[in-house]
């Protein structure tokens, strides 16, 4: 047996320790990718929950951990609200703090759930944690930004569970490992725990070696244009001509079979785009051109990615809109916020619908997602297994030089790993990248530069277990496990 002495701070200042552990977990995510930090931080929280003497302490410890996790992990919301949205400093700080305080309720709730299982509470902790991550994935349209499974992609052996069970399966494996680390009793780390840890590690490694998809067709040359248009200037009328020139020049210098411009790259409505400019882009590239632009139809506006080669464009219209960014919840009550406090364009968009199919471009069937749609794995697989290639078009300029763009890139890596497809990311300021089916970043453009990222993209075919079944196997397992633990407690 290996002797481990718990730190005195765990008992003297548990809430401060919980807060610091939550902040430490952020180093497990991009751009740091130090995946053990997220597991060790969660293990520390589980240990604190074990030491707590009543449910109230458990809830407060979970809440403190959540404040550290989200306070350090998503505080970049302030930048979009104040720096680019124009919200006054105090109100932007209050709104960001309120969001973090709300998100911290989910770790607290996970702790509260675990207190209902008596001596089995340690077994319930990882299950309750992932259950709350899943709830956060859909409640109020969803904001699963700091899902623990993402922190393991792509370098942790546990990332091998992604093609089988999705990101929540990786979360469950990571949380179970954290629970095993926290199982020492009176400073003792027992051999069976080490055996179980090795089992998780080896299983993930072996799953990660499986080729879940196969190449189909010839590789295509791609050029991902990064215009680096300042967010505060993007929609200014006097900047339109410069923006169009920037992208045309990039296209001329970096032609390819498939050229992709970022989300809303062309700052105008689709029907305002001149035929001369469209033809110039096509001639410059010599291939298919896919660009972000706003479409209008029947008095509705859509955040779209459109193919510019055809006279009648193929298009994908964004389905999962950002609340308070692309549509206004409770518009009659909250519309004044946008009229009086914010300077955010396009806050009244319509959804493109869930039944859209891949676009046929450059000989590939391309599944497109816009902005933070790639945060939701169960939405990406709607276009699979038909899609042979995935493209994400984003504009993370809203978040400045914060962690947001890096974290967003990591979630695209998770989607590539879940689906067994390459993911191409075309963004305004970064992270523009080419990601292989194993979730590895093959190439990435330097952030905040006007450039084009060129390379080759291979189409893939095949169906991973996650594409076939989605999140339901893991969610069913969570509820089944809690049911078994509840019956065990009753006996």
C-alpha positions in Angstrom: 0.0 0.0 0.0 1.2 3.5 -0.9 0.9 6.0 2.0 -0.7 9.4 1.1 -1.0 12.2 3.6 -3.9 14.6 2.9 -3.0 18.3 3.0 -4.1 20.2 6.1 -5.7 22.9 4.0 -8.3 20.4 2.9 -9.7 20.4 6.4 -8.9 24.0 7.5 -10.0 25.9 4.4 -12.1 23.5 2.3 -14.1 26.1 0.3 -11.0 28.0 -0.7 -9.3 24.8 -1.7 -12.4 23.9 -3.7 -12.4 27.2 -5.5 -8.7 26.9 -6.3 -9.2 23.3 -7.5 -11.9 24.5 -9.9 -9.6 27.2 -11.3 -6.8 24.6 -11.6 -9.0 22.4 -13.7 -9.0 25.0 -16.5 -5.3 24.2 -17.2 -6.6 20.8 -18.4 -8.2 22.5 -21.4 -6.7 24.2 -24.4 -4.4 26.0 -24.9 -2.7 24.3 -22.0 -3.8 20.7 -22.7 -2.5 19.5 -19.3 -5.2 16.9 -19.1 -4.2 15.4 -15.7 -5.0 18.7 -14.0 -8.7 18.4 -14.7 -8.8 14.8 -13.3 -6.8 15.7 -10.2 -8.9 18.8 -9.5 -12.1 16.7 -9.7 -10.5 14.1 -7.4 -9.7 16.8 -4.9 -13.4 17.9 -5.0 -14.6 14.3 -4.5 -12.2 14.0 -1.5 -13.6 17.2 0.0 -17.1 15.9 -0.5 -16.0 12.7 1.3 -14.8 14.7 4.3 -17.9 16.9 4.5 -20.2 16.1 7.4 -23.5 17.3 6.1 -25.3 18.0 2.7 -24.9 21.8 3.2 -21.1 21.6 3.2 -21.2 19.4 0.1 -23.3 21.9 -1.8 -21.1 24.8 -0.8 -18.0 22.9 -1.7 -19.4 22.1 -5.1 -20.5 25.7 -5.6 -17.1 27.0 -4.7 -15.5 24.6 -7.2 -17.9 25.7 -9.9 -17.1 29.4 -9.2 -13.4 28.6 -9.7 -14.0 26.5 -12.8 -16.3 28.9 -14.6 -14.8 32.1 -13.2 -11.4 31.1 -14.7 -12.9 29.2 -17.7 -15.6 31.5 -19.2 -14.9 35.0 -17.9 -14.2 35.9 -21.5 -18.0 36.6 -21.7 -17.1 40.0 -20.2 -15.0 40.9 -23.3 -17.9 40.3 -25.7 -20.4 42.2 -23.6 -18.2 45.2 -22.7 -15.4 45.5 -25.2 -17.3 44.6 -28.4 -20.9 44.7 -27.2 -20.7 48.2 -25.6 -22.3 47.2 -22.3 -21.2 49.5 -19.4 -18.3 48.0 -17.3 -20.3 47.4 -14.2 -23.2 45.8 -16.0 -20.9 43.6 -18.1 -19.1 42.5 -14.9 -22.4 41.8 -13.2 -23.8 39.8 -16.1 -20.6 37.7 -16.4 -20.6 37.1 -12.6 -24.2 36.2 -12.7 -23.6 33.6 -15.5 -20.7 32.0 -13.6 -22.8 32.0 -10.4 -25.6 30.2 -12.3 -23.2 27.7 -13.9 -21.7 26.9 -10.5 -25.1 25.6 -9.4 -24.5 22.5 -11.5 -21.4 21.2 -9.6 -23.3 22.0 -6.4 -26.3 20.0 -7.5 -24.1 17.1 -8.4 -22.7 17.1 -4.9 -26.2 17.3 -3.4 -27.4 14.3 -5.5 -24.4 12.3 -4.2 -25.4 12.9 -0.6 -28.6 10.8 -1.1 -26.7 7.5 -1.5 -25.3 6.9 1.9 -22.2 4.8 2.0 -22.3 4.5 -1.8 -21.9 8.3 -2.3 -18.4 8.0 -3.7 -19.8 5.8 -6.5 -22.6 8.3 -7.1 -20.3 11.3 -7.3 -18.9 10.8 -10.9 -22.3 9.7 -12.1 -24.0 12.8 -10.7 -21.2 15.0 -12.1 -21.7 13.8 -15.7 -25.5 13.9 -15.3 -25.3 17.6 -14.5 -23.0 18.1 -17.5 -25.6 16.5 -19.6 -28.3 18.8 -18.2 -26.2 21.8 -18.8 -25.9 20.5 -22.4 -29.6 21.3 -23.1 -31.1 23.5 -20.4 -31.9 27.0 -21.7 -30.6 25.9 -25.1 -27.4 24.6 -23.5 -23.9 25.8 -22.5 -21.7 22.8 -22.0 -18.5 24.8 -22.4 -16.4 23.3 -19.6 -17.4 19.6 -20.0 -14.7 17.7 -18.4 -14.4 15.2 -21.3 -13.2 17.9 -23.6 -10.1 18.4 -21.3 -9.0 14.9 -22.2 -8.9 15.5 -26.0 -6.8 14.6 -27.8 -3.8 13.6 -25.7 -5.3 11.6 -22.8 -5.8 7.8 -23.2 -9.3 8.4 -22.0 -10.0 10.3 -25.3 -10.3 6.9 -26.9 -13.8 6.6 -25.4 -15.1 9.5 -27.5 -15.9 7.6 -30.8 -17.8 5.0 -28.7 -19.6 7.1 -26.1 -19.0 10.7 -27.0 -17.7 13.5 -24.9 -20.0 12.5 -21.9 -18.5 9.0 -22.1 -15.0 10.6 -21.8 -16.3 12.7 -18.9 -17.6 9.6 -17.1 -14.3 7.8 -17.6 -12.4 10.9 -16.3 -14.8 11.3 -13.3 -14.5 7.6 -12.5 -10.7 7.9 -12.5 -11.0 11.0 -10.3 -13.2 9.0 -7.9 -10.6 6.2 -7.8 -7.9 8.7 -7.0 -10.1 10.1 -4.2 -10.7 6.7 -2.6 -7.8 6.6 -0.3 -9.0 6.1 3.3 -7.1 7.4 6.2 -4.2 8.2 3.9 -4.0 4.8 2.2 -4.0 4.2 -1.5 -4.8 0.5 -2.1 -3.7 -1.8 -4.9 -7.2 -2.6 -6.3 -7.6 1.1 -7.0 -4.4 1.2 -9.0 -5.6 -1.9 -11.0 -8.9 -0.1 -11.8 -7.0 3.0 -12.9 -4.9 1.0 -15.2 -8.0 -0.7 -16.6 -9.5 2.7 -17.6 -6.2 3.9 -19.0 -5.6 0.7 -21.0 -9.2 0.5 -22.3 -9.1 4.0 -23.5 -5.7 3.5 -25.2 -6.9 0.4 -27.0 -10.1 2.0 -28.2 -8.0 4.9 -29.4 -6.1 2.6 -31.7 -9.2 1.5 -33.6 -9.7 3.1 -37.1 -13.4 3.8 -36.9 -13.6 5.4 -40.4 -11.9 4.8 -43.8 -10.7 7.2 -46.4 -13.0 7.7 -49.4 -12.1 9.4 -52.7 -9.1 11.5 -53.4 -7.8 14.2 -51.0 -8.8 17.7 -52.0 -6.8 20.9 -51.6 -8.3 23.4 -49.2 -7.7 27.1 -48.4 -9.1 28.5 -45.2 -9.2 32.2 -45.3 -8.6 34.2 -42.1 -9.5 37.8 -42.8 -8.6 39.2 -39.3 -11.3 41.9 -39.6 -11.5 43.9 -36.3 -14.8 43.0 -34.6 -15.6 46.7 -33.8 -15.2 47.6 -37.5 -16.7 44.5 -39.1 -20.2 46.0 -39.7 -19.2 49.6 -40.4 -20.3 50.6 -43.9 -17.0 52.2 -44.7 -15.2 48.9 -44.0 -17.2 46.8 -46.5 -15.0 47.5 -49.5 -11.8 46.8 -47.5 -13.2 43.5 -46.2 -14.2 42.3 -49.7 -10.8 43.2 -51.1 -9.1 41.4 -48.2 -10.8 38.1 -49.0 -10.5 38.5 -52.7 -6.7 39.1 -52.4 -6.4 36.0 -50.1 -8.3 33.9 -52.5 -6.1 35.0 -55.4 -2.9 34.2 -53.5 -4.2 30.8 -52.1 -6.3 29.0 -54.7 -7.6 25.5 -53.9 -10.3 23.0 -54.8 -12.2 24.2 -51.8 -11.9 27.7 -50.4 -13.7 28.5 -47.1 -14.4 32.0 -45.7 -15.4 32.4 -42.0 -18.8 33.0 -40.4 -20.5 36.2 -41.8 -17.2 36.9 -43.7 -19.1 39.1 -46.2 -20.7 41.9 -44.2 -23.9 42.2 -46.2 -27.0 40.3 -47.2 -26.6 37.5 -49.7 -28.8 39.4 -52.2 -26.6 42.5 -51.9 -23.5 40.6 -53.1 -22.6 41.8 -56.6 -22.4 39.3 -59.4 -19.0 40.7 -60.4 -17.5 40.0 -57.0 -18.9 36.5 -56.9 -17.5 35.8 -60.3 -14.1 37.3 -59.3 -13.9 35.0 -56.3 -14.7 31.9 -58.3 -12.2 32.9 -61.0 -9.5 33.6 -58.4 -9.8 30.3 -56.6 -10.6 28.0 -59.5 -12.6 25.8 -57.2 -15.6 25.8 -55.0 -16.1 28.8 -52.6 -18.0 28.5 -49.3 -18.6 31.7 -47.5 -20.4 33.0 -44.4 -23.1 35.6 -45.2 -26.5 36.6 -43.9 -29.5 35.4 -46.0 -33.0 36.8 -46.0 -36.2 35.0 -47.0 -39.8 35.8 -46.1 -38.8 38.6 -43.7 -36.5 36.1 -41.8 -32.8 36.5 -41.5 -30.4 33.5 -41.4 -26.7 33.1 -40.4 -25.7 31.0 -43.4 -22.8 29.4 -45.2 -23.4 29.5 -48.9 -21.7 28.0 -51.9 -20.9 30.8 -54.4 -20.1 28.8 -57.5 -23.6 27.9 -58.4 -26.1 30.6 -59.6 -28.6 28.9 -57.2 -26.5 28.5 -54.1 -26.4 25.5 -51.9 -26.6 26.8 -48.3 -26.6 25.7 -44.7 -28.5 27.9 -42.3 -27.4 27.9 -38.7 -29.9 26.0 -36.5 -28.7 26.3 -32.9 -28.7 30.1 -32.3 -26.9 31.8 -29.4 -29.3 33.2 -26.9 -28.8 36.9 -26.2 -26.4 36.9 -29.2 -28.5 35.8 -32.2 -32.0 35.8 -30.8 -33.6 37.5 -27.9 -35.3 35.3 -25.3 -38.4 36.9 -23.8 -38.1 39.7 -26.4 -41.0 41.7 -25.1 -39.4 41.9 -21.7 -35.7 42.0 -22.5 -35.6 43.8 -25.9 -34.6 47.0 -24.1 -31.2 45.5 -23.3 -30.3 45.4 -27.0 -31.8 48.8 -27.8 -30.2 50.7 -24.9 -27.2 48.8 -23.7 -25.6 46.6 -26.4 -24.2 47.2 -29.9 -24.5 43.6 -31.2 -25.7 43.2 -34.8 -28.0 40.4 -36.0 -29.8 39.6 -32.7 -33.0 38.6 -34.3 -32.1 35.6 -36.5 -34.2 32.7 -37.5 -33.2 29.0 -37.2 -32.4 27.0 -40.3 -33.9 23.8 -39.0 -32.6 20.4 -37.9 -33.1 18.4 -41.1 -30.5 20.1 -43.3 -28.2 17.8 -45.3 -24.5 18.0 -46.3 -23.5 20.2 -49.2 -21.8 18.7 -52.2 -18.6 20.6 -52.8 -15.2 19.7 -54.3 -16.4 16.1 -54.6 -17.1 15.8 -50.9 -20.3 15.7 -48.9 -19.7 18.4 -46.3 -21.4 18.6 -43.0 -21.4 22.3 -42.0 -21.7 23.8 -38.5 -21.5 27.5 -37.6 -20.0 29.1 -34.5 -20.7 27.2 -31.3 -22.9 24.5 -33.0 -19.8 22.3 -32.8 -20.1 22.4 -29.0 -23.0 19.9 -29.3 -21.9 16.5 -30.5 -25.5 15.2 -30.8 -26.2 18.0 -33.3 -23.1 17.3 -35.5 -24.0 13.7 -36.0 -27.4 14.6 -37.6 -25.5 15.0 -40.9 -23.6 11.7 -40.5 -22.7 9.1 -41.7 -23.6 10.8 -45.0 -21.1 13.6 -44.6 -17.5 12.8 -45.5 -16.0 16.0 -44.2 -16.9 18.5 -41.5 -16.5 22.3 -41.6 -16.9 24.8 -38.8 -17.1 28.5 -39.6 -16.7 30.8 -36.7 -15.9 34.3 -35.6 -14.3 34.2 -32.1 -13.1 37.8 -32.5 -15.9 38.6 -30.0 -13.6 37.3 -27.3 -10.4 39.0 -28.0 -7.2 37.3 -26.9 -8.9 35.2 -24.2 -9.0 31.5 -23.8 -12.2 31.2 -25.8 -10.9 30.6 -29.3 -8.5 27.9 -28.0 -11.2 26.2 -26.0 -13.5 26.3 -29.0 -10.8 24.6 -31.1 -10.6 21.8 -28.6 -14.3 21.1 -28.9 -13.9 20.9 -32.7 -11.2 18.3 -32.0 -13.7 16.4 -29.9 -16.2 16.4 -32.7 -13.6 15.1 -35.2 -12.7 12.3 -32.8 -16.4 11.4 -32.1 -17.3 11.2 -35.8 -14.1 9.8 -37.4 -14.1 12.8 -39.8 -11.6 15.6 -40.5 -12.8 19.0 -39.3 -11.8 22.2 -41.1 -12.1 25.4 -39.2 -12.3 28.8 -41.0 -12.4 31.7 -38.6 -12.0 35.5 -38.7 -9.2 35.8 -36.2 -8.4 32.2 -35.0 -8.4 29.4 -34.4 -8.3 28.5 -38.1 -7.2 24.9 -38.2 -7.1 21.5 -40.0 -8.0 18.6 -37.6 -7.6 14.9 -38.5 -10.1 12.2 -37.5 -8.1 11.4 -34.4 -8.7 14.9 -33.0 -5.1 16.1 -33.7 -4.5 19.6 -35.1 -2.6 19.0 -38.3 -2.1 22.7 -39.1 -3.2 25.9 -37.4 -2.9 29.5 -38.6 -1.4 32.1 -36.3 -4.1 34.0 -34.5 -4.9 37.6 -35.3 -3.1 37.6 -38.7 -4.5 38.1 -42.1 -3.6 34.8 -43.8 -4.8 31.6 -45.4 -4.3 28.1 -44.0 -3.7 25.7 -46.9 -3.5 21.9 -46.9 -5.1 18.7 -48.0 -8.4 17.3 -46.7 -9.3 13.6 -47.0 -12.9 12.5 -47.0 -13.9 9.6 -44.7 -16.7 7.1 -44.6 -18.0 4.8 -41.8 -20.0 5.0 -38.7 -18.6 5.3 -35.2 -20.7 3.9 -32.4 -21.3 7.4 -31.2 -22.6 8.5 -34.6 -25.0 5.5 -34.5 -26.3 5.9 -31.0 -25.5 9.4 -29.8 -25.6 10.2 -26.1 -28.3 7.8 -25.2 -26.1 4.8 -24.1 -24.2 7.0 -21.6 -27.3 8.8 -20.3 -29.1 5.5 -19.9 -26.1 4.1 -18.0 -26.1 7.1 -15.7 -29.7 6.7 -14.7 -29.3 2.9 -14.5 -26.3 3.3 -12.2 -28.1 5.7 -9.9 -31.1 3.4 -9.8 -28.9 0.4 -8.7 -27.1 2.6 -6.1 -30.5 3.7 -4.7 -31.7 0.2 -4.4 -28.4 -0.8 -2.7 -28.9 2.0 -0.2 -32.5 0.8 0.5 -31.3 -2.7 1.2 
